Amino acid sequence: MQDSSAFQYLTIDQIAESTTNPRRSFDEAKLQELAESIRQHGLIQPIVVRPKNNRFEIVAGARRYRGCLLAEKFSVPSHIVELTDAQAIEWQLVELSTVGKSFLCRHAARYVVYI
């Protein structure tokens, strides 16, 4: 895994959500609150992305990305890392578990076993 250590701003159209993100539901009211916070203060924590198919795939931060879309941001602070598919899924599971969704994380871990 290669780590670029610093973040850079990527335009919204360069970023794609991951099809392997174990988080499937997003509370619309909470997204609106996040978007308002982003409008007022900016995005405090960059998202994590990896290069994929001439774009960047979100590894961690899909909710923050969606908040930026709702806040009509042109670009998103992003930390770019080189990860394999298996590493990306592992990072996504860690991200999910850190936001208090441990039940969903355990359920998603079963999915990884079958890959």
N, CA, C and O atoms as a GROMACS GRO file, in nm:
protein
  460
    1MET      N    1   0.084  -0.117   0.000
    1MET     CA    2   0.000   0.000   0.000
    1MET      C    3   0.088   0.123   0.000
    1MET      O    4   0.180   0.135   0.081
    2GLN      N    5   0.061   0.213  -0.090
    2GLN     CA    6   0.133   0.340  -0.096
    2GLN      C    7   0.044   0.448  -0.038
    2GLN      O    8  -0.076   0.453  -0.065
    3ASP      N    9   0.104   0.536   0.041
    3ASP     CA   10   0.029   0.638   0.112
    3ASP      C   11   0.082   0.774   0.070
    3ASP      O   12   0.202   0.799   0.080
    4SER      N   13  -0.005   0.861   0.024
    4SER     CA   14   0.040   0.994  -0.019
    4SER      C   15   0.050   1.092   0.097
    4SER      O   16   0.089   1.206   0.076
    5SER      N   17   0.015   1.052   0.217
    5SER     CA   18   0.023   1.124   0.345
    5SER      C   19  -0.052   1.257   0.350
    5SER      O   20  -0.121   1.283   0.448
    6ALA      N   21  -0.042   1.340   0.251
    6ALA     CA   22  -0.117   1.466   0.251
    6ALA      C   23  -0.244   1.447   0.170
    6ALA      O   24  -0.257   1.352   0.092
    7PHE      N   25  -0.338   1.537   0.188
    7PHE     CA   26  -0.459   1.526   0.108
    7PHE      C   27  -0.455   1.629  -0.005
    7PHE      O   28  -0.376   1.724  -0.002
    8GLN      N   29  -0.540   1.607  -0.103
    8GLN     CA   30  -0.555   1.704  -0.210
    8GLN      C   31  -0.704   1.716  -0.243
    8GLN      O   32  -0.783   1.628  -0.209
    9TYR      N   33  -0.738   1.823  -0.308
    9TYR     CA   34  -0.878   1.845  -0.346
    9TYR      C   35  -0.904   1.779  -0.481
    9TYR      O   36  -0.833   1.803  -0.578
   10LEU      N   37  -1.007   1.695  -0.485
   10LEU     CA   38  -1.050   1.632  -0.609
   10LEU      C   39  -1.188   1.687  -0.645
   10LEU      O   40  -1.272   1.708  -0.558
   11THR      N   41  -1.209   1.710  -0.772
   11THR     CA   42  -1.340   1.757  -0.814
   11THR      C   43  -1.442   1.645  -0.797
   11THR      O   44  -1.410   1.527  -0.810
   12ILE      N   45  -1.564   1.684  -0.768
   12ILE     CA   46  -1.673   1.589  -0.743
   12ILE      C   47  -1.685   1.488  -0.856
   12ILE      O   48  -1.709   1.370  -0.831
   13ASP      N   49  -1.669   1.533  -0.981
   13ASP     CA   50  -1.688   1.442  -1.094
   13ASP      C   51  -1.575   1.341  -1.111
   13ASP      O   52  -1.585   1.252  -1.195
   14GLN      N   53  -1.467   1.353  -1.034
   14GLN     CA   54  -1.357   1.257  -1.038
   14GLN      C   55  -1.380   1.142  -0.940
   14GLN      O   56  -1.304   1.044  -0.942
   15ILE      N   57  -1.481   1.152  -0.856
   15ILE     CA   58  -1.501   1.060  -0.746
   15ILE      C   59  -1.625   0.974  -0.770
   15ILE      O   60  -1.728   1.023  -0.816
   16ALA      N   61  -1.612   0.844  -0.740
   16ALA     CA   62  -1.725   0.752  -0.752
   16ALA      C   63  -1.741   0.675  -0.622
   16ALA      O   64  -1.642   0.642  -0.556
   17GLU      N   65  -1.865   0.646  -0.587
   17GLU     CA   66  -1.889   0.563  -0.469
   17GLU      C   67  -1.853   0.419  -0.500
   17GLU      O   68  -1.859   0.375  -0.615
   18SER      N   69  -1.815   0.347  -0.398
   18SER     CA   70  -1.775   0.207  -0.413
   18SER      C   71  -1.897   0.116  -0.410
   18SER      O   72  -1.989   0.136  -0.332
   19THR      N   73  -1.895   0.016  -0.496
   19THR     CA   74  -2.003  -0.083  -0.496
   19THR      C   75  -1.988  -0.182  -0.381
   19THR      O   76  -2.082  -0.255  -0.350
   20THR      N   77  -1.870  -0.185  -0.318
   20THR     CA   78  -1.847  -0.279  -0.208
   20THR      C   79  -1.865  -0.215  -0.070
   20THR      O   80  -1.841  -0.279   0.032
   21ASN      N   81  -1.908  -0.090  -0.066
   21ASN     CA   82  -1.928  -0.024   0.063
   21ASN      C   83  -2.036  -0.100   0.140
   21ASN      O   84  -2.150  -0.111   0.093
   22PRO      N   85  -2.002  -0.152   0.260
   22PRO     CA   86  -2.102  -0.227   0.336
   22PRO      C   87  -2.215  -0.140   0.392
   22PRO      O   88  -2.320  -0.193   0.429
   23ARG      N   89  -2.195  -0.010   0.397
   23ARG     CA   90  -2.302   0.079   0.445
   23ARG      C   91  -2.401   0.099   0.331
   23ARG      O   92  -2.366   0.150   0.225
   24ARG      N   93  -2.526   0.059   0.355
   24ARG     CA   94  -2.628   0.064   0.251
   24ARG      C   95  -2.734   0.171   0.274
   24ARG      O   96  -2.803   0.210   0.180
   25SER      N   97  -2.748   0.217   0.397
   25SER     CA   98  -2.852   0.316   0.422
   25SER      C   99  -2.792   0.443   0.482
   25SER      O  100  -2.699   0.439   0.562
   26PHE      N  101  -2.848   0.554   0.440
   26PHE     CA  102  -2.805   0.686   0.486
   26PHE      C  103  -2.928   0.763   0.528
   26PHE      O  104  -3.021   0.781   0.449
   27ASP      N  105  -2.930   0.809   0.651
   27ASP     CA  106  -3.042   0.886   0.704
   27ASP      C  107  -3.044   1.023   0.635
   27ASP      O  108  -2.950   1.102   0.648
   28GLU      N  109  -3.150   1.048   0.561
   28GLU     CA  110  -3.160   1.172   0.481
   28GLU      C  111  -3.154   1.297   0.568
   28GLU      O  112  -3.090   1.395   0.530
   29ALA      N  113  -3.219   1.296   0.683
   29ALA     CA  114  -3.217   1.412   0.772
   29ALA      C  115  -3.075   1.438   0.823
   29ALA      O  116  -3.031   1.553   0.830
   30LYS      N  117  -3.004   1.331   0.858
   30LYS     CA  118  -2.866   1.346   0.906
   30LYS      C  119  -2.775   1.395   0.794
   30LYS      O  120  -2.683   1.472   0.818
   31LEU      N  121  -2.800   1.351   0.671
   31LEU     CA  122  -2.721   1.400   0.557
   31LEU      C  123  -2.745   1.549   0.535
   31LEU      O  124  -2.652   1.624   0.504
   32GLN      N  125  -2.869   1.593   0.552
   32GLN     CA  126  -2.899   1.736   0.538
   32GLN      C  127  -2.827   1.816   0.646
   32GLN      O  128  -2.775   1.924   0.618
   33GLU      N  129  -2.824   1.764   0.769
   33GLU     CA  130  -2.751   1.830   0.877
   33GLU      C  131  -2.602   1.838   0.845
   33GLU      O  132  -2.539   1.942   0.865
   34LEU      N  133  -2.548   1.729   0.794
   34LEU     CA  134  -2.406   1.727   0.757
   34LEU      C  135  -2.379   1.828   0.646
   34LEU      O  136  -2.279   1.900   0.651
   35ALA      N  137  -2.466   1.834   0.546
   35ALA     CA  138  -2.448   1.928   0.436
   35ALA      C  139  -2.448   2.072   0.487
   35ALA      O  140  -2.367   2.154   0.442
   36GLU      N  141  -2.536   2.102   0.581
   36GLU     CA  142  -2.539   2.237   0.638
   36GLU      C  143  -2.410   2.267   0.713
   36GLU      O  144  -2.356   2.378   0.703
   37SER      N  145  -2.360   2.170   0.787
   37SER     CA  146  -2.233   2.187   0.858
   37SER      C  147  -2.118   2.209   0.759
   37SER      O  148  -2.031   2.293   0.782
   38ILE      N  149  -2.119   2.134   0.650
   38ILE     CA  150  -2.014   2.150   0.547
   38ILE      C  151  -2.023   2.288   0.483
   38ILE      O  152  -1.920   2.349   0.455
   39ARG      N  153  -2.145   2.337   0.460
   39ARG     CA  154  -2.160   2.472   0.404
   39ARG      C  155  -2.100   2.577   0.498
   39ARG      O  156  -2.036   2.672   0.453
   40GLN      N  157  -2.122   2.559   0.628
   40GLN     CA  158  -2.076   2.657   0.726
   40GLN      C  159  -1.927   2.646   0.758
   40GLN      O  160  -1.858   2.746   0.771
   41HIS      N  161  -1.879   2.522   0.772
   41HIS     CA  162  -1.743   2.502   0.823
   41HIS      C  163  -1.648   2.431   0.727
   41HIS      O  164  -1.528   2.423   0.753
   42GLY      N  165  -1.700   2.381   0.617
   42GLY     CA  166  -1.619   2.300   0.527
   42GLY      C  167  -1.614   2.156   0.577
   42GLY      O  168  -1.669   2.124   0.682
   43LEU      N  169  -1.548   2.072   0.502
   43LEU     CA  170  -1.533   1.932   0.541
   43LEU      C  171  -1.408   1.921   0.626
   43LEU      O  172  -1.297   1.947   0.579
   44ILE      N  173  -1.424   1.883   0.751
   44ILE     CA  174  -1.314   1.881   0.847
   44ILE      C  175  -1.223   1.762   0.824
   44ILE      O  176  -1.101   1.775   0.835
   45GLN      N  177  -1.279   1.646   0.793
   45GLN     CA  178  -1.199   1.525   0.774
   45GLN      C  179  -1.207   1.483   0.627
   45GLN      O  180  -1.316   1.458   0.576
   46PRO      N  181  -1.093   1.475   0.558
   46PRO     CA  182  -1.095   1.433   0.417
   46PRO      C  183  -1.149   1.291   0.401
   46PRO      O  184  -1.141   1.209   0.493
   47ILE      N  185  -1.204   1.262   0.284
   47ILE     CA  186  -1.244   1.126   0.253
   47ILE      C  187  -1.119   1.050   0.210
   47ILE      O  188  -1.016   1.110   0.181
   48VAL      N  189  -1.129   0.918   0.205
   48VAL     CA  190  -1.018   0.834   0.158
   48VAL      C  191  -1.062   0.771   0.027
   48VAL      O  192  -1.169   0.712   0.019
   49VAL      N  193  -0.978   0.785  -0.076
   49VAL     CA  194  -1.010   0.731  -0.207
   49VAL      C  195  -0.890   0.651  -0.260
   49VAL      O  196  -0.778   0.664  -0.211
   50ARG      N  197  -0.918   0.569  -0.360
   50ARG     CA  198  -0.811   0.498  -0.430
   50ARG      C  199  -0.832   0.515  -0.579
   50ARG      O  200  -0.945   0.524  -0.625
   51PRO      N  201  -0.723   0.519  -0.656
   51PRO     CA  202  -0.737   0.528  -0.801
   51PRO      C  203  -0.803   0.401  -0.855
   51PRO      O  204  -0.768   0.290  -0.817
   52LYS      N  205  -0.900   0.420  -0.944
   52LYS     CA  206  -0.966   0.306  -1.007
   52LYS      C  207  -1.035   0.352  -1.134
   52LYS      O  208  -1.119   0.442  -1.132
   53ASN      N  209  -1.000   0.288  -1.246
   53ASN     CA  210  -1.063   0.315  -1.376
   53ASN      C  211  -1.061   0.463  -1.413
   53ASN      O  212  -1.164   0.519  -1.450
   54ASN      N  213  -0.947   0.526  -1.404
   54ASN     CA  214  -0.928   0.667  -1.441
   54ASN      C  215  -1.010   0.764  -1.355
   54ASN      O  216  -1.029   0.879  -1.393
   55ARG      N  217  -1.056   0.717  -1.241
   55ARG     CA  218  -1.127   0.801  -1.144
   55ARG      C  219  -1.076   0.765  -1.006
   55ARG      O  220  -0.973   0.700  -0.992
   56PHE      N  221  -1.148   0.808  -0.905
   56PHE     CA  222  -1.114   0.774  -0.768
   56PHE      C  223  -1.236   0.713  -0.701
   56PHE      O  224  -1.344   0.771  -0.704
   57GLU      N  225  -1.217   0.596  -0.640
   57GLU     CA  226  -1.325   0.525  -0.572
   57GLU      C  227  -1.316   0.553  -0.422
   57GLU      O  228  -1.208   0.550  -0.364
   58ILE      N  229  -1.430   0.581  -0.362
   58ILE     CA  230  -1.432   0.609  -0.218
   58ILE      C  231  -1.408   0.481  -0.140
   58ILE      O  232  -1.475   0.380  -0.160
   59VAL      N  233  -1.310   0.488  -0.051
   59VAL     CA  234  -1.281   0.378   0.040
   59VAL      C  235  -1.345   0.406   0.176
   59VAL      O  236  -1.405   0.318   0.237
   60ALA      N  237  -1.333   0.528   0.221
   60ALA     CA  238  -1.392   0.570   0.349
   60ALA      C  239  -1.443   0.713   0.334
   60ALA      O  240  -1.370   0.801   0.287
   61GLY      N  241  -1.567   0.735   0.374
   61GLY     CA  242  -1.621   0.871   0.370
   61GLY      C  243  -1.737   0.891   0.275
   61GLY      O  244  -1.761   1.002   0.229
   62ALA      N  245  -1.810   0.784   0.244
   62ALA     CA  246  -1.924   0.798   0.152
   62ALA      C  247  -2.027   0.897   0.206
   62ALA      O  248  -2.086   0.974   0.129
   63ARG      N  249  -2.049   0.895   0.335
   63ARG     CA  250  -2.145   0.989   0.395
   63ARG      C  251  -2.096   1.133   0.381
   63ARG      O  252  -2.174   1.223   0.348
   64ARG      N  253  -1.968   1.155   0.406
   64ARG     CA  254  -1.912   1.289   0.390
   64ARG      C  255  -1.919   1.334   0.244
   64ARG      O  256  -1.947   1.450   0.216
   65TYR      N  257  -1.893   1.241   0.153
   65TYR     CA  258  -1.903   1.271   0.010
   65TYR      C  259  -2.046   1.312  -0.027
   65TYR      O  260  -2.066   1.411  -0.098
   66ARG      N  261  -2.144   1.237   0.021
   66ARG     CA  262  -2.284   1.270  -0.006
   66ARG      C  263  -2.322   1.405   0.054
   66ARG      O  264  -2.400   1.481  -0.003
   67GLY      N  265  -2.265   1.434   0.171
   67GLY     CA  266  -2.288   1.566   0.232
   67GLY      C  267  -2.232   1.677   0.145
   67GLY      O  268  -2.294   1.783   0.131
   68CYS      N  269  -2.115   1.654   0.087
   68CYS     CA  270  -2.056   1.754  -0.004
   68CYS      C  271  -2.140   1.773  -0.128
   68CYS      O  272  -2.155   1.885  -0.178
   69LEU      N  273  -2.197   1.664  -0.180
   69LEU     CA  274  -2.287   1.674  -0.296
   69LEU      C  275  -2.407   1.762  -0.262
   69LEU      O  276  -2.443   1.851  -0.338
   70LEU      N  277  -2.469   1.736  -0.146
   70LEU     CA  278  -2.585   1.814  -0.105
   70LEU      C  279  -2.549   1.960  -0.077
   70LEU      O  280  -2.630   2.050  -0.098
   71ALA      N  281  -2.427   1.982  -0.030
   71ALA     CA  282  -2.380   2.119  -0.003
   71ALA      C  283  -2.334   2.189  -0.130
   71ALA      O  284  -2.293   2.305  -0.127
   72GLU      N  285  -2.341   2.118  -0.243
   72GLU     CA  286  -2.304   2.170  -0.375
   72GLU      C  287  -2.159   2.216  -0.380
   72GLU      O  288  -2.127   2.321  -0.436
   73LYS      N  289  -2.071   2.135  -0.320
   73LYS     CA  290  -1.928   2.164  -0.325
   73LYS      C  291  -1.872   2.121  -0.460
   73LYS      O  292  -1.915   2.020  -0.516
   74PHE      N  293  -1.778   2.196  -0.510
   74PHE     CA  294  -1.713   2.166  -0.638
   74PHE      C  295  -1.606   2.060  -0.621
   74PHE      O  296  -1.584   1.978  -0.710
   75SER      N  297  -1.540   2.062  -0.504
   75SER     CA  298  -1.431   1.967  -0.480
   75SER      C  299  -1.437   1.916  -0.336
   75SER      O  300  -1.503   1.974  -0.250
   76VAL      N  301  -1.366   1.805  -0.314
   76VAL     CA  302  -1.368   1.738  -0.183
   76VAL      C  303  -1.224   1.710  -0.141
   76VAL      O  304  -1.147   1.655  -0.219
   77PRO      N  305  -1.186   1.748  -0.017
   77PRO     CA  306  -1.054   1.710   0.030
   77PRO      C  307  -1.044   1.558   0.040
   77PRO      O  308  -1.128   1.493   0.103
   78SER      N  309  -0.942   1.502  -0.022
   78SER     CA  310  -0.932   1.357  -0.034
   78SER      C  311  -0.790   1.309  -0.005
   78SER      O  312  -0.692   1.370  -0.047
   79HIS      N  313  -0.784   1.201   0.066
   79HIS     CA  314  -0.656   1.134   0.095
   79HIS      C  315  -0.649   1.016  -0.002
   79HIS      O  316  -0.734   0.927   0.002
   80ILE      N  317  -0.550   1.014  -0.089
   80ILE     CA  318  -0.539   0.911  -0.193
   80ILE      C  319  -0.444   0.802  -0.148
   80ILE      O  320  -0.331   0.829  -0.109
   81VAL      N  321  -0.492   0.676  -0.152
   81VAL     CA  322  -0.411   0.561  -0.115
   81VAL      C  323  -0.421   0.455  -0.224
   81VAL      O  324  -0.521   0.445  -0.295
   82GLU      N  325  -0.316   0.376  -0.237
   82GLU     CA  326  -0.314   0.264  -0.330
   82GLU      C  327  -0.353   0.139  -0.251
   82GLU      O  328  -0.282   0.100  -0.158
   83LEU      N  329  -0.465   0.078  -0.287
   83LEU     CA  330  -0.514  -0.040  -0.217
   83LEU      C  331  -0.561  -0.145  -0.317
   83LEU      O  332  -0.612  -0.111  -0.424
   84THR      N  333  -0.545  -0.271  -0.280
   84THR     CA  334  -0.605  -0.379  -0.358
   84THR      C  335  -0.755  -0.381  -0.326
   84THR      O  336  -0.801  -0.312  -0.236
   85ASP      N  337  -0.830  -0.461  -0.401
   85ASP     CA  338  -0.973  -0.474  -0.372
   85ASP      C  339  -0.995  -0.526  -0.230
   85ASP      O  340  -1.080  -0.474  -0.158
   86ALA      N  341  -0.919  -0.627  -0.190
   86ALA     CA  342  -0.934  -0.685  -0.056
   86ALA      C  343  -0.900  -0.582   0.052
   86ALA      O  344  -0.969  -0.573   0.153
   87GLN      N  345  -0.795  -0.505   0.031
   87GLN     CA  346  -0.758  -0.402   0.128
   87GLN      C  347  -0.866  -0.294   0.136
   87GLN      O  348  -0.896  -0.245   0.245
   88ALA      N  349  -0.923  -0.257   0.022
   88ALA     CA  350  -1.028  -0.154   0.022
   88ALA      C  351  -1.149  -0.201   0.103
   88ALA      O  352  -1.206  -0.124   0.180
   89ILE      N  353  -1.188  -0.326   0.086
   89ILE     CA  354  -1.301  -0.379   0.162
   89ILE      C  355  -1.268  -0.381   0.311
   89ILE      O  356  -1.353  -0.348   0.394
   90GLU      N  357  -1.146  -0.419   0.344
   90GLU     CA  358  -1.105  -0.418   0.485
   90GLU      C  359  -1.115  -0.277   0.543
   90GLU      O  360  -1.168  -0.259   0.653
   91TRP      N  361  -1.066  -0.178   0.471
   91TRP     CA  362  -1.074  -0.039   0.517
   91TRP      C  363  -1.220   0.003   0.534
   91TRP      O  364  -1.254   0.072   0.631
   92GLN      N  365  -1.306  -0.038   0.441
   92GLN     CA  366  -1.447  -0.002   0.450
   92GLN      C  367  -1.511  -0.063   0.574
   92GLN      O  368  -1.593   0.002   0.640
   93LEU      N  369  -1.475  -0.185   0.606
   93LEU     CA  370  -1.529  -0.249   0.726
   93LEU      C  371  -1.480  -0.179   0.852
   93LEU      O  372  -1.556  -0.162   0.947
   94VAL      N  373  -1.354  -0.139   0.854
   94VAL     CA  374  -1.300  -0.066   0.969
   94VAL      C  375  -1.372   0.067   0.983
   94VAL      O  376  -1.410   0.106   1.093
   95GLU      N  377  -1.391   0.137   0.872
   95GLU     CA  378  -1.462   0.264   0.874
   95GLU      C  379  -1.603   0.246   0.930
   95GLU      O  380  -1.648   0.325   1.013
   96LEU      N  381  -1.672   0.144   0.884
   96LEU     CA  382  -1.808   0.119   0.930
   96LEU      C  383  -1.811   0.089   1.079
   96LEU      O  384  -1.900   0.135   1.150
   97SER      N  385  -1.714   0.013   1.126
   97SER     CA  386  -1.713  -0.022   1.268
   97SER      C  387  -1.681   0.098   1.356
   97SER      O  388  -1.724   0.102   1.471
   98THR      N  389  -1.606   0.194   1.305
   98THR     CA  390  -1.571   0.311   1.386
   98THR      C  391  -1.684   0.410   1.398
   98THR      O  392  -1.679   0.499   1.484
   99VAL      N  393  -1.787   0.398   1.315
   99VAL     CA  394  -1.900   0.489   1.327
   99VAL      C  395  -2.016   0.425   1.403
   99VAL      O  396  -2.130   0.470   1.395
  100GLY      N  397  -1.983   0.318   1.479
  100GLY     CA  398  -2.082   0.259   1.568
  100GLY      C  399  -2.178   0.163   1.504
  100GLY      O  400  -2.287   0.140   1.558
  101LYS      N  401  -2.143   0.107   1.393
  101LYS     CA  402  -2.231   0.013   1.324
  101LYS      C  403  -2.175  -0.128   1.334
  101LYS      O  404  -2.165  -0.198   1.232
  102SER      N  405  -2.137  -0.171   1.451
  102SER     CA  406  -2.068  -0.299   1.466
  102SER      C  407  -2.153  -0.417   1.419
  102SER      O  408  -2.099  -0.513   1.365
  103PHE      N  409  -2.284  -0.413   1.439
  103PHE     CA  410  -2.368  -0.522   1.390
  103PHE      C  411  -2.359  -0.533   1.239
  103PHE      O  412  -2.340  -0.642   1.185
  104LEU      N  413  -2.371  -0.422   1.171
  104LEU     CA  414  -2.360  -0.423   1.026
  104LEU      C  415  -2.221  -0.466   0.982
  104LEU      O  416  -2.205  -0.533   0.880
  105CYS      N  417  -2.120  -0.426   1.058
  105CYS     CA  418  -1.984  -0.463   1.025
  105CYS      C  419  -1.967  -0.615   1.031
  105CYS      O  420  -1.906  -0.674   0.942
  106ARG      N  421  -2.020  -0.677   1.134
  106ARG     CA  422  -2.010  -0.823   1.145
  106ARG      C  423  -2.084  -0.890   1.029
  106ARG      O  424  -2.037  -0.989   0.974
  107HIS      N  425  -2.199  -0.834   0.993
  107HIS     CA  426  -2.275  -0.889   0.880
  107HIS      C  427  -2.194  -0.873   0.751
  107HIS      O  428  -2.188  -0.966   0.670
  108ALA      N  429  -2.134  -0.759   0.732
  108ALA     CA  430  -2.055  -0.734   0.611
  108ALA      C  431  -1.931  -0.822   0.609
  108ALA      O  432  -1.885  -0.860   0.501
  109ALA      N  433  -1.876  -0.854   0.725
  109ALA     CA  434  -1.757  -0.939   0.730
  109ALA      C  435  -1.786  -1.076   0.670
  109ALA      O  436  -1.698  -1.138   0.612
  110ARG      N  437  -1.909  -1.123   0.685
  110ARG     CA  438  -1.946  -1.251   0.622
  110ARG      C  439  -1.934  -1.241   0.472
  110ARG      O  440  -1.897  -1.338   0.405
  111TYR      N  441  -1.964  -1.125   0.417
  111TYR     CA  442  -1.954  -1.103   0.273
  111TYR      C  443  -1.808  -1.117   0.228
  111TYR      O  444  -1.781  -1.175   0.123
  112VAL      N  445  -1.716  -1.065   0.307
  112VAL     CA  446  -1.574  -1.071   0.273
  112VAL      C  447  -1.527  -1.216   0.267
  112VAL      O  448  -1.446  -1.251   0.181
  113VAL      N  449  -1.575  -1.300   0.357
  113VAL     CA  450  -1.535  -1.439   0.360
  113VAL      C  451  -1.566  -1.507   0.226
  113VAL      O  452  -1.491  -1.595   0.183
  114TYR      N  453  -1.673  -1.468   0.162
  114TYR     CA  454  -1.713  -1.531   0.036
  114TYR      C  455  -1.640  -1.477  -0.086
  114TYR      O  456  -1.651  -1.534  -0.194
  115ILE      N  457  -1.566  -1.368  -0.071
  115ILE     CA  458  -1.495  -1.309  -0.186
  115ILE      C  459  -1.372  -1.386  -0.219
  115ILE      O  460  -1.300  -1.351  -0.312
   0.00000   0.00000   0.00000
